[in-house]
Amino acid sequence: MKKRVVIAAAAVLGLAVCGFADEAIPLEATGPGRMRTGWGTAQAGKSIGGLDLRVGGTTYARGVGTHAPSRHRIAARGNALAFSARVGVDDETHGRGSVVFRVIADGKVVAEVAAKGGEGAQPIAADLTGASTVILEVTDGGDDNYYDHADWCDAVFTFKDGTRPLRAAEMTRQLGILTPKDDGKPRLHAPARYGVRPGHPLLFKVPVTGVKPVQLAVSPLPKGVTFNAATRVLSGTVAKPGSYPLTITARNAKGRARQKMTLVVGETIALTPPMGWNSWNAFAGGVSDAKMRAAVEAFVRLGLDEHGYSYVNIDDFWQKNPENGRSDPTLAGPERNADGTIAPNARFPDMKALADFIHAHGLKAGLYSSPGPYTCGGCTGSWRHERPDADCYAAWGYDYLKYDWCSYGTVATGEGHERHCRPYRLMGECLRAQPRDIVFSLCQYGQDNVSAWGADVGGQSWRTTGDIFDTWPSVYGGIRAQAPLWSYVRPGAWNDADMLVLGRNVWAGGTDFDAGASRLTPNEQYTHMTMWCMFASPLMIGCDLTAIDDFTLALLTNDEVLAVDQDALGAAAARVAEDAAAGTEIWARPLADGTFALALFNADDEEQTVRVSFADLGLVGAWAVRDLWRQQDEGVFDAAYSVSVPGHATHLVKLTPQKGAGLAPGVRDIRR
């Protein structure tokens, strides 16, 4: 039976619409996360400040809050009939702010309402019959956009029976697999510099692609280091600090390759952002020893280690869990042993044996804990057991620790900055005292501008945002959060934009942590991977490796894209140009070889041309442009470069200076 819905608001306002309409589509069902806002991220049923929608003392259960200037495009395709809402400035501004709401159909303003803070919500309605494109726009009221928290309350579109607005993936062409097929020639993908502390165990698996078998050699080997050509693993210890140049050669039936790598023996580790896989997005609270071993085998079978991924990390739920243990006996039992050491749960019978298994594949092993009494999932944390836990991790042979704030807020002491950094300084000192390198990953969601002090407390990376999910609002919000943080990044000190949400993951699945296909469109996944590499973020894969598809694998293994993330200069990208009206951004980062990586990002729903003016970026002369995803040269350009970029996609290029090209006089850094 077809639905018949009375659109009372439209009728009351005398619109030229049939008394009955077939589909009532609330604004929040049209993807509010796609709404461009002057500040914050629009979300269903909430003000831009994250509170209930409230205008003039009245609370509204439905609608979307935004901030001027704001635009939201609806692809109606001629199927829309009407729009109605009640609009106003949210009460969270305490009477401040003034805005203008507009409904624009095919470029013509068909409804407009001005509103000020402290006023009640006003009705707005429009006849949309025949409109191809509808835009909901909010501008400031002529007095700048401070406190312009604008609410579209009880907002509803009416569409012809059986029709609806286009979804994001339908509004623009979607990119397929761009990474070229491997031609079989040997290619080495080692970082230019690799750090290890004096006297600490070295474990480095040489990343190389090409048709097998590939014959490898490394020379000269520092005293105390050996190379196993069969396993591709450099191991041993180097007692004396210093820089040790190595030459890696590879040969197969298709040809030869050579690469220089410097082994840097000193106090700084993680000279490039860590790359690997983390269990949470694949298994969440259902992780086990068996699943970890299967992930390791899939990791190697897929060849991720051949592209430079090296860490395999167990997230939450390897410990005991008092609450969940009541219903799940595998999580029950004493949380610590008689000597105070932490007791893994029954799913993990031998933590050292698991680390040894990971190491036997030439990979590094990682763990998870919290400075609080319990982790985010309610498992045992490290509070008041920091040193014995660090000793235990080292004795088991783990190489990485993700340390998640979680319950620490309930026991934290001190004020301000000291309150935030104290638990990380403590664990940092405990890890630094161990006889092996353990990368310290701070996870406290960017509180107290952790980028400014994370390295000072012993961290090699630190989360800059809350958790990232496989939705466009989440990924886009993560991108925007990085804009002011680029200057803190350097070798051994990385802004962590969170795990990659590509491929099958628990957030997209059904119940009981079932992994499902990513909710991100293909274009959005390209933007996600591109921008994380531009940020020099650690790249921690989160999908189920045992069920990975060709598209996801191609995203994760494009070596020219990964080389941007792993560049030895360690300089993160900054947003160097933005057209807020068009929704386009240009991000740039200098690379160690004197070239520049540029990301041309189209945050708009529909495809449009993105143009780069070299002069505006502080560049002079002619530049060769290479498309890194397609791994092909596009030509030499002497003033500007432009390309058509699909909606929500990002085009990644490398600029190589031609004779006489470089930074303009007075320009020291393209990012400033």
C-alpha positions as CSV (number, residue, x, y, z in Angstrom):
1,M,0.0,0.0,0.0
2,K,1.3,3.4,-0.9
3,K,1.7,5.9,1.9
4,R,-0.4,9.1,2.1
5,V,0.9,11.8,4.5
6,V,-0.8,15.0,5.2
7,I,1.6,18.0,5.2
8,A,-0.3,20.2,7.5
9,A,2.3,23.0,7.8
10,A,2.4,23.5,4.0
11,A,-1.3,23.6,3.8
12,V,-1.7,26.1,6.6
13,L,0.8,28.4,4.9
14,G,-1.1,28.3,1.6
15,L,1.5,26.6,-0.5
16,A,0.6,25.4,-4.0
17,V,1.0,21.8,-3.0
18,C,-1.4,18.9,-3.2
19,G,-3.3,18.3,0.0
20,F,-1.7,14.9,0.2
21,A,1.9,14.2,-0.4
22,D,3.5,10.8,-0.6
23,E,6.7,11.0,1.3
24,A,7.6,13.0,4.3
25,I,11.4,13.1,4.7
26,P,12.8,14.8,7.8
27,L,15.8,17.0,7.3
28,E,17.9,14.8,9.6
29,A,17.3,11.9,7.1
30,T,19.1,13.8,4.3
31,G,22.6,13.5,5.8
32,P,23.1,16.5,8.1
33,G,26.7,15.6,8.4
34,R,27.1,16.9,4.9
35,M,25.9,20.3,5.9
36,R,28.6,22.9,5.7
37,T,28.8,24.9,8.8
38,G,30.8,28.0,9.9
39,W,31.7,26.2,13.1
40,G,31.2,22.7,14.5
41,T,29.5,19.7,12.9
42,A,25.7,19.6,12.3
43,Q,24.0,16.6,13.8
44,A,20.4,15.3,14.0
45,G,18.3,16.5,16.9
46,K,21.1,18.6,18.4
47,S,22.2,22.2,18.4
48,I,25.6,23.0,16.9
49,G,26.8,23.0,20.6
50,G,25.6,19.5,21.0
51,L,22.6,20.3,23.2
52,D,18.8,19.7,22.6
53,L,17.3,22.0,20.0
54,R,15.8,24.9,22.0
55,V,14.5,28.2,20.6
56,G,12.5,30.8,22.5
57,G,12.1,28.4,25.5
58,T,10.6,25.6,23.4
59,T,12.5,22.3,23.0
60,Y,12.2,20.5,19.6
61,A,12.9,16.8,19.3
62,R,13.5,16.9,15.6
63,G,15.6,19.0,13.3
64,V,19.2,20.0,12.8
65,G,21.3,22.7,14.4
66,T,24.0,24.5,12.4
67,H,26.2,27.6,12.5
68,A,26.3,30.5,9.9
69,P,27.5,30.5,7.3
70,S,25.9,27.2,6.4
71,R,24.7,25.4,3.3
72,H,23.0,22.1,2.8
73,R,22.3,20.9,-0.8
74,I,19.5,18.5,-1.5
75,A,19.4,16.8,-4.9
76,A,15.7,16.7,-5.6
77,R,15.7,15.7,-9.3
78,G,12.3,17.4,-9.8
79,N,10.6,15.1,-7.3
80,A,10.3,17.6,-4.3
81,L,7.0,19.1,-3.5
82,A,7.5,21.3,-0.4
83,F,9.6,22.1,2.6
84,S,8.5,23.4,6.0
85,A,10.2,24.1,9.3
86,R,10.4,26.4,12.3
87,V,13.6,28.3,12.5
88,G,15.5,30.4,15.0
89,V,18.7,31.1,17.0
90,D,19.3,28.4,19.6
91,D,18.9,29.4,23.2
92,E,22.4,28.2,24.0
93,T,23.6,31.7,22.8
94,H,21.7,33.4,25.6
95,G,20.0,35.9,23.4
96,R,23.0,36.6,21.2
97,G,23.4,36.1,17.4
98,S,21.4,37.0,14.3
99,V,20.9,35.0,11.2
100,V,19.0,34.8,7.9
101,F,17.5,31.4,6.9
102,R,16.9,30.9,3.1
103,V,15.4,28.1,1.0
104,I,16.9,28.3,-2.5
105,A,15.4,26.3,-5.4
106,D,17.5,26.1,-8.6
107,G,19.3,29.3,-7.7
108,K,16.1,31.3,-6.7
109,V,15.3,32.3,-3.1
110,V,11.8,30.9,-2.5
111,A,11.6,31.5,1.3
112,E,13.5,33.7,3.7
113,V,13.3,34.4,7.4
114,A,15.5,36.6,9.6
115,A,15.9,35.6,13.2
116,K,17.7,36.9,16.4
117,G,18.7,35.3,19.6
118,G,16.0,35.3,22.3
119,E,13.2,35.2,19.8
120,G,10.8,32.3,19.4
121,A,11.0,30.0,16.4
122,Q,9.3,31.3,13.2
123,P,7.7,29.3,10.4
124,I,9.4,29.0,7.0
125,A,7.9,27.1,4.1
126,A,8.5,26.8,0.4
127,D,7.0,25.3,-2.7
128,L,9.7,23.2,-4.3
129,T,7.6,21.8,-7.2
130,G,9.9,20.9,-10.1
131,A,13.2,22.0,-8.4
132,S,16.2,20.0,-9.4
133,T,18.5,21.3,-6.5
134,V,17.4,22.7,-3.2
135,I,19.8,24.6,-0.9
136,L,19.1,25.4,2.8
137,E,21.3,28.4,3.6
138,V,22.0,30.3,6.8
139,T,23.9,33.6,6.6
140,D,24.8,36.0,9.4
141,G,22.5,38.9,10.0
142,G,24.9,41.5,8.9
143,D,26.8,41.7,12.2
144,D,29.4,38.9,11.6
145,N,28.7,35.3,12.6
146,Y,29.5,35.2,16.3
147,Y,26.9,33.2,18.3
148,D,25.0,32.4,15.0
149,H,23.8,29.0,16.2
150,A,20.9,28.4,13.8
151,D,18.3,25.7,14.2
152,W,16.1,24.1,11.6
153,C,13.4,22.6,13.8
154,D,10.7,20.2,12.8
155,A,12.1,20.5,9.3
156,V,10.4,18.2,6.7
157,F,10.7,17.8,2.9
158,T,7.8,16.3,1.0
159,F,8.5,14.2,-2.1
160,K,6.4,12.5,-4.7
161,D,5.4,9.0,-3.8
162,G,8.3,6.5,-4.1
163,T,10.9,9.2,-4.5
164,R,13.6,10.6,-2.3
165,P,16.6,13.0,-2.4
166,L,19.8,11.5,-3.8
167,R,22.2,10.1,-1.3
168,A,25.7,11.3,-1.1
169,A,27.1,8.4,-3.1
170,E,24.5,9.2,-5.9
171,M,25.3,12.9,-6.2
172,T,28.7,12.4,-7.8
173,R,30.8,9.9,-9.6
174,Q,32.5,7.4,-7.3
175,L,36.2,6.5,-7.7
176,G,37.1,2.9,-8.2
177,I,40.5,1.2,-7.7
178,L,43.1,3.7,-8.7
179,T,46.3,1.9,-7.5
180,P,48.0,0.4,-10.5
181,K,48.6,-3.4,-10.7
182,D,52.1,-4.4,-9.5
183,D,54.3,-4.9,-12.6
184,G,56.4,-7.5,-10.8
185,K,59.6,-5.5,-10.6
186,P,61.3,-5.4,-7.2
187,R,60.6,-2.2,-5.3
188,L,61.9,-1.4,-1.8
189,H,59.7,0.6,0.6
190,A,61.9,1.0,3.7
191,P,61.9,4.3,5.5
192,A,64.9,6.5,4.9
193,R,65.7,6.5,8.6
194,Y,64.9,3.9,11.3
195,G,65.4,4.5,15.0
196,V,66.4,2.1,17.8
197,R,67.8,2.9,21.2
198,P,71.4,1.8,22.1
199,G,71.5,-1.8,23.3
200,H,67.9,-2.5,22.7
201,P,66.6,-5.3,20.4
202,L,66.3,-4.4,16.7
203,L,63.5,-6.0,14.7
204,F,63.0,-4.6,11.2
205,K,61.4,-6.5,8.3
206,V,62.5,-5.1,5.0
207,P,59.4,-4.1,3.0
208,V,59.7,-5.1,-0.7
209,T,57.2,-5.8,-3.4
210,G,57.6,-7.7,-6.7
211,V,57.3,-11.1,-8.2
212,K,58.7,-13.8,-5.9
213,P,61.2,-15.0,-5.2
214,V,63.0,-11.7,-4.3
215,Q,66.7,-12.0,-3.3
216,L,67.7,-9.4,-0.7
217,A,70.9,-8.2,0.7
218,V,71.8,-5.5,3.3
219,S,75.3,-4.0,3.8
220,P,77.3,-3.0,5.6
221,L,75.8,-4.5,8.8
222,P,76.7,-2.7,12.1
223,K,78.4,-4.7,14.7
224,G,75.8,-6.8,16.6
225,V,73.2,-6.8,13.7
226,T,72.4,-9.7,11.4
227,F,70.2,-10.0,8.3
228,N,68.1,-13.1,7.5
229,A,67.5,-12.9,3.7
230,A,64.8,-15.7,3.9
231,T,62.7,-13.8,6.5
232,R,63.7,-10.3,5.4
233,V,64.5,-9.5,9.0
234,L,67.2,-7.3,10.4
235,S,67.8,-8.2,14.1
236,G,70.3,-7.8,16.9
237,T,71.5,-4.9,19.0
238,V,73.8,-1.9,18.4
239,A,75.6,-0.7,21.5
240,K,77.1,2.5,20.2
241,P,74.9,5.5,19.4
242,G,75.3,6.9,15.9
243,S,74.0,6.8,12.3
244,Y,74.7,3.7,10.3
245,P,74.1,3.9,6.6
246,L,72.8,0.7,5.0
247,T,72.3,-0.2,1.4
248,I,69.4,-2.6,0.7
249,T,69.4,-4.4,-2.7
250,A,66.6,-6.5,-4.2
251,R,66.7,-8.7,-7.2
252,N,64.1,-10.9,-9.0
253,A,63.3,-12.2,-12.5
254,K,62.0,-8.7,-13.4
255,G,65.0,-6.6,-12.4
256,R,67.0,-5.0,-9.6
257,A,66.3,-2.3,-7.0
258,R,68.5,-0.5,-4.5
259,Q,67.6,1.8,-1.5
260,K,69.6,3.6,1.1
261,M,68.4,3.4,4.7
262,T,70.1,4.9,7.8
263,L,69.9,3.0,11.1
264,V,69.8,5.8,13.7
265,V,70.9,4.5,17.1
266,G,69.9,7.1,19.7
267,E,67.2,8.2,22.0
268,T,64.5,8.9,19.4
269,I,62.4,6.1,18.1
270,A,59.4,6.0,15.7
271,L,61.2,8.3,13.3
272,T,58.3,7.8,10.9
273,P,54.7,7.3,11.9
274,P,54.0,3.7,13.1
275,M,52.0,1.6,10.6
276,G,50.1,-1.6,11.5
277,W,46.8,-3.1,12.5
278,N,44.7,-2.8,15.6
279,S,42.1,-5.3,16.7
280,W,39.3,-3.0,18.0
281,N,37.5,-2.0,14.8
282,A,37.5,-5.7,13.6
283,F,36.7,-7.5,16.8
284,A,36.0,-5.0,19.6
285,G,35.3,-6.8,22.9
286,G,35.3,-10.2,21.1
287,V,39.1,-10.3,20.5
288,S,41.0,-13.5,21.4
289,D,44.4,-15.2,21.0
290,A,43.0,-17.2,18.1
291,K,41.7,-14.2,16.3
292,M,45.0,-12.3,16.7
293,R,46.9,-15.2,15.3
294,A,44.5,-15.4,12.3
295,A,45.0,-11.6,11.8
296,V,48.8,-12.1,11.8
297,E,48.6,-14.8,9.2
298,A,46.2,-12.7,7.1
299,F,48.5,-9.6,7.5
300,V,51.4,-11.6,6.0
301,R,49.2,-13.4,3.3
302,L,47.9,-10.0,2.1
303,G,51.4,-8.6,1.9
304,L,50.9,-5.7,4.2
305,D,54.4,-6.2,5.6
306,E,55.7,-5.8,2.1
307,H,54.4,-2.2,2.1
308,G,55.8,-1.2,5.4
309,Y,53.1,-2.1,7.9
310,S,54.7,-3.7,10.9
311,Y,52.6,-3.5,14.1
312,V,49.9,-6.0,15.2
313,N,48.2,-4.5,18.2
314,I,45.7,-6.0,20.7
315,D,43.3,-3.4,21.9
316,D,40.9,-3.7,24.8
317,F,39.6,-7.0,26.3
318,W,42.8,-9.0,26.7
319,Q,42.5,-8.3,30.5
320,K,40.0,-9.5,33.0
321,N,36.7,-7.7,33.2
322,P,34.8,-7.7,36.5
323,E,31.5,-6.5,35.1
324,N,31.3,-8.6,31.9
325,G,32.8,-11.5,33.7
326,R,29.5,-12.1,35.4
327,S,28.0,-13.2,32.1
328,D,31.1,-14.3,30.2
329,P,33.4,-16.7,32.1
330,T,36.3,-16.1,29.8
331,L,36.6,-12.6,31.3
332,A,36.1,-13.6,34.9
333,G,38.7,-14.3,37.7
334,P,41.2,-12.4,39.7
335,E,42.4,-9.2,37.9
336,R,46.0,-9.5,39.2
337,N,48.2,-12.3,40.3
338,A,49.5,-12.7,43.9
339,D,52.6,-10.7,43.0
340,G,50.6,-7.8,41.6
341,T,51.3,-8.5,37.9
342,I,48.3,-8.2,35.6
343,A,46.4,-11.4,34.7
344,P,45.2,-11.8,31.1
345,N,41.8,-13.3,30.6
346,A,41.1,-16.9,29.6
347,R,41.0,-16.0,25.9
348,F,44.7,-15.2,26.1
349,P,46.4,-18.1,27.7
350,D,50.0,-17.0,27.1
351,M,50.8,-13.4,26.2
352,K,54.5,-14.0,25.7
353,A,53.8,-16.9,23.3
354,L,51.5,-14.6,21.3
355,A,54.2,-11.9,21.1
356,D,56.7,-14.5,20.1
357,F,54.3,-15.7,17.3
358,I,54.0,-12.1,16.0
359,H,57.8,-11.6,16.2
360,A,58.3,-14.9,14.3
361,H,56.5,-13.3,11.3
362,G,58.9,-10.4,11.5
363,L,56.2,-8.1,13.0
364,K,56.0,-6.1,16.2
365,A,53.4,-6.7,18.9
366,G,51.2,-4.0,20.6
367,L,49.0,-3.8,23.7
368,Y,46.4,-1.6,25.2
369,S,45.7,-0.3,28.7
370,S,44.5,2.7,30.7
371,P,46.0,4.9,33.4
372,G,42.7,4.5,35.2
373,P,41.5,1.6,37.3
374,Y,39.6,0.3,34.2
375,T,39.7,0.6,30.5
376,C,36.9,2.0,28.3
377,G,35.5,-1.5,28.1
378,G,35.7,-2.1,31.9
379,C,38.8,-4.3,31.8
380,T,41.6,-3.9,34.3
381,G,43.7,-0.8,33.9
382,S,47.2,0.2,35.1
383,W,46.3,2.6,37.9
384,R,48.8,2.2,40.8
385,H,50.5,-0.6,38.9
386,E,52.3,1.4,36.2
387,R,55.8,0.0,36.8
388,P,54.9,-3.6,37.2
389,D,52.7,-3.4,34.1
390,A,55.4,-1.9,32.1
391,D,57.9,-4.5,33.3
392,C,55.4,-7.2,32.4
393,Y,54.8,-5.8,28.9
394,A,58.6,-5.8,28.3
395,A,59.1,-9.3,29.7
396,W,56.4,-10.6,27.4
397,G,58.1,-8.9,24.5
398,Y,55.6,-6.2,23.4
399,D,56.7,-3.2,21.3
400,Y,53.8,-0.8,21.5
401,L,51.4,0.5,24.2
402,K,48.2,2.4,23.5
403,Y,47.3,4.1,26.8
404,D,43.6,5.2,26.9
405,W,42.4,7.9,29.4
406,C,39.0,6.2,30.0
407,S,38.3,5.9,33.8
408,Y,41.3,7.9,34.8
409,G,39.1,11.0,35.2
410,T,37.5,9.4,38.2
411,V,40.9,9.2,40.1
412,A,42.8,12.0,38.5
413,T,44.6,14.5,40.8
414,G,46.1,17.9,40.2
415,E,44.8,20.8,38.3
416,G,44.8,21.9,34.7
417,H,47.8,20.9,32.6
418,E,49.4,18.7,35.4
419,R,46.1,16.7,35.8
420,H,46.2,15.8,32.1
421,C,49.9,15.0,31.7
422,R,50.7,13.3,35.0
423,P,49.5,9.8,34.2
424,Y,51.3,9.8,30.8
425,R,54.5,11.1,32.3
426,L,54.4,8.3,34.8
427,M,53.9,5.5,32.3
428,G,56.3,7.2,29.9
429,E,59.1,7.0,32.6
430,C,58.2,3.3,33.3
431,L,58.4,2.4,29.6
432,R,61.6,4.3,29.1
433,A,63.2,2.3,31.9
434,Q,62.6,-1.0,30.0
435,P,65.4,-2.9,28.2
436,R,63.4,-2.8,24.9
437,D,61.8,0.0,22.8
438,I,58.1,0.3,23.4
439,V,56.3,2.9,21.3
440,F,54.1,5.0,23.6
441,S,50.7,6.0,22.0
442,L,48.8,8.5,24.2
443,C,45.1,8.3,23.8
444,Q,43.2,11.1,25.6
445,Y,41.4,12.6,22.6
446,G,43.3,15.8,22.3
447,Q,42.6,17.2,25.8
448,D,44.7,20.2,27.0
449,N,46.3,20.4,23.5
450,V,48.3,17.2,24.0
451,S,50.2,17.9,20.7
452,A,52.2,20.6,22.6
453,W,53.4,18.3,25.3
454,G,52.9,14.6,24.3
455,A,56.6,14.2,23.4
456,D,57.7,15.8,26.7
457,V,56.1,13.0,28.7
458,G,57.6,10.2,26.6
459,G,55.0,9.8,23.9
460,Q,55.7,9.0,20.3
461,S,52.2,9.7,19.2
462,W,49.0,11.1,20.6
463,R,45.3,11.1,19.7
464,T,44.1,14.5,18.6
465,T,40.4,13.8,18.5
466,G,37.7,11.6,19.9
467,D,37.0,8.3,18.2
468,I,36.6,8.3,14.4
469,F,33.7,6.3,12.9
470,D,33.0,5.3,9.4
471,T,30.7,8.2,8.6
472,W,31.4,11.3,6.7
473,P,30.7,13.7,9.6
474,S,33.2,11.9,11.7
475,V,36.0,11.7,9.1
476,Y,35.4,15.3,8.0
477,G,35.4,16.5,11.6
478,G,38.7,14.6,12.1
479,I,40.2,16.4,9.2
480,R,39.1,19.8,10.4
481,A,40.5,19.1,13.8
482,Q,44.0,18.7,12.4
483,A,44.2,22.2,10.8
484,P,45.9,24.0,13.8
485,L,48.2,21.1,14.8
486,W,50.7,20.7,12.0
487,S,53.5,22.6,13.7
488,Y,53.9,20.1,16.5
489,V,54.8,17.2,14.3
490,R,58.4,16.0,13.8
491,P,60.2,12.7,13.6
492,G,59.4,10.7,16.7
493,A,56.4,13.0,17.6
494,W,53.2,12.4,15.7
495,N,49.6,13.6,15.8
496,D,47.4,10.6,15.7
497,A,44.1,11.1,13.9
498,D,42.8,7.7,15.1
499,M,42.6,4.3,13.4
500,L,41.6,3.9,9.8
501,V,37.9,3.1,9.4
502,L,38.3,1.5,5.9
503,G,36.9,-1.8,5.0
504,R,34.7,-4.1,7.2
505,N,34.4,-2.8,10.8
506,V,32.3,-3.2,13.8
507,W,30.8,0.3,13.6
508,A,29.1,-0.6,10.3
509,G,27.9,-4.0,11.4
510,G,24.8,-5.2,13.1
511,T,24.5,-6.5,16.6
512,D,27.2,-8.1,18.8
513,F,30.0,-6.4,17.1
514,D,29.5,-8.0,13.7
515,A,31.8,-6.4,11.1
516,G,30.0,-4.8,8.2
517,A,31.1,-2.9,5.1
518,S,32.3,0.7,5.7
519,R,29.5,3.3,5.5
520,L,31.9,5.7,3.9
521,T,31.5,6.1,0.1
522,P,34.5,5.1,-2.1
523,N,35.3,8.9,-2.5
524,E,35.2,9.4,1.3
525,Q,37.5,6.5,1.8
526,Y,40.0,8.0,-0.6
527,T,39.8,11.3,1.3
528,H,40.3,9.4,4.6
529,M,43.4,7.6,3.5
530,T,44.8,10.6,1.7
531,M,44.4,13.1,4.5
532,W,45.8,10.7,7.2
533,C,48.9,10.4,5.0
534,M,49.1,14.1,4.6
535,F,48.8,14.6,8.4
536,A,51.8,12.2,8.9
537,S,49.4,10.2,11.2
538,P,50.1,6.7,12.4
539,L,48.3,4.4,10.0
540,M,46.6,1.7,12.1
541,I,44.3,-0.5,9.9
542,G,41.1,-1.4,11.7
543,C,39.2,-3.7,9.3
544,D,38.8,-7.4,9.5
545,L,41.8,-8.6,7.5
546,T,40.3,-12.1,7.0
547,A,37.5,-10.5,5.0
548,I,39.2,-7.7,3.1
549,D,38.2,-6.8,-0.4
550,D,40.3,-5.7,-3.4
551,F,39.2,-2.0,-3.1
552,T,40.2,-1.7,0.5
553,L,43.5,-3.5,-0.1
554,A,44.3,-1.2,-2.9
555,L,43.6,1.8,-0.7
556,L,46.0,0.5,1.9
557,T,48.9,-0.6,-0.3
558,N,49.6,2.3,-2.7
559,D,53.3,2.8,-2.1
560,E,53.5,6.3,-3.5
561,V,50.7,7.4,-1.2
562,L,52.2,5.7,1.8
563,A,55.6,7.3,1.0
564,V,54.0,10.7,1.8
565,D,53.0,9.5,5.3
566,Q,56.4,7.9,5.8
567,D,58.5,10.9,4.5
568,A,61.7,11.3,6.4
569,L,61.3,15.1,6.9
570,G,58.3,14.4,9.2
571,A,56.5,17.6,8.3
572,A,52.7,17.4,8.6
573,A,50.4,19.1,6.1
574,A,48.7,22.4,6.7
575,R,45.6,23.8,5.1
576,V,47.1,26.5,2.8
577,A,44.0,27.5,0.9
578,E,40.2,27.3,1.4
579,D,37.1,28.4,-0.5
580,A,34.5,28.1,2.1
581,A,31.6,28.9,-0.3
582,A,32.7,26.2,-2.7
583,G,33.7,23.7,0.0
584,T,37.2,23.2,-1.4
585,E,40.5,23.0,0.5
586,I,44.1,22.7,-0.5
587,W,46.5,21.0,2.0
588,A,50.3,21.0,1.5
589,R,53.3,19.4,3.1
590,P,57.0,19.7,2.2
591,L,58.9,16.4,1.6
592,A,62.5,15.5,2.3
593,D,63.6,15.5,-1.4
594,G,62.5,19.1,-2.0
595,T,59.2,18.3,-3.5
596,F,55.7,19.0,-2.1
597,A,52.6,16.9,-1.6
598,L,49.3,18.6,-2.2
599,A,45.9,17.3,-1.4
600,L,43.0,19.0,-3.4
601,F,40.0,18.2,-1.2
602,N,36.4,18.7,-2.4
603,A,34.1,18.6,0.7
604,D,31.1,19.5,-1.4
605,D,28.6,16.8,-2.5
606,E,29.0,17.4,-6.2
607,E,32.0,17.3,-8.5
608,Q,33.8,20.5,-9.2
609,T,37.1,21.9,-10.4
610,V,39.8,22.6,-7.7
611,R,42.5,25.1,-8.8
612,V,45.9,25.6,-7.3
613,S,47.7,28.9,-7.9
614,F,51.4,28.4,-7.4
615,A,51.9,32.1,-6.7
616,D,49.3,32.0,-3.9
617,L,51.1,29.1,-2.3
618,G,54.4,31.0,-2.4
619,L,55.9,29.0,-5.3
620,V,57.7,30.3,-8.4
621,G,58.6,28.7,-11.6
622,A,57.4,25.5,-13.4
623,W,56.5,22.3,-11.5
624,A,56.0,18.8,-12.7
625,V,52.8,17.3,-11.3
626,R,52.4,13.6,-10.5
627,D,49.1,11.9,-9.6
628,L,50.1,9.7,-6.6
629,W,47.0,7.5,-6.5
630,R,47.2,6.7,-10.2
631,Q,51.0,6.8,-10.1
632,Q,51.2,8.7,-13.3
633,D,52.7,12.1,-14.5
634,E,50.3,14.8,-15.5
635,G,52.8,17.2,-17.1
636,V,54.6,20.4,-16.2
637,F,52.7,23.5,-15.1
638,D,54.1,27.0,-14.7
639,A,51.4,29.1,-13.0
640,A,48.5,26.9,-11.8
641,Y,47.2,23.4,-11.8
642,S,43.5,22.4,-11.8
643,V,41.6,19.2,-11.8
644,S,38.0,18.1,-11.5
645,V,37.5,16.4,-8.2
646,P,34.3,14.3,-7.4
647,G,32.3,15.2,-4.3
648,H,33.8,14.2,-1.0
649,A,37.0,13.0,-2.8
650,T,40.6,14.2,-2.6
651,H,43.1,14.4,-5.4
652,L,46.7,13.8,-4.2
653,V,49.6,15.1,-6.2
654,K,53.4,15.6,-5.9
655,L,55.0,18.8,-7.2
656,T,58.6,18.5,-8.4
657,P,60.4,21.7,-9.1
658,Q,61.8,22.2,-12.6
659,K,64.9,24.3,-13.3
660,G,64.7,27.7,-11.5
661,A,61.6,26.7,-9.5
662,G,61.3,26.9,-5.8
663,L,59.9,29.0,-2.9
664,A,59.2,32.7,-3.7
665,P,61.5,35.2,-2.1
666,G,60.7,35.7,1.6
667,V,58.8,32.3,1.8
668,R,60.5,29.9,4.2
669,D,57.7,27.3,4.5
670,I,54.8,26.7,2.1
671,R,52.6,26.0,5.1
672,R,52.8,29.4,6.7
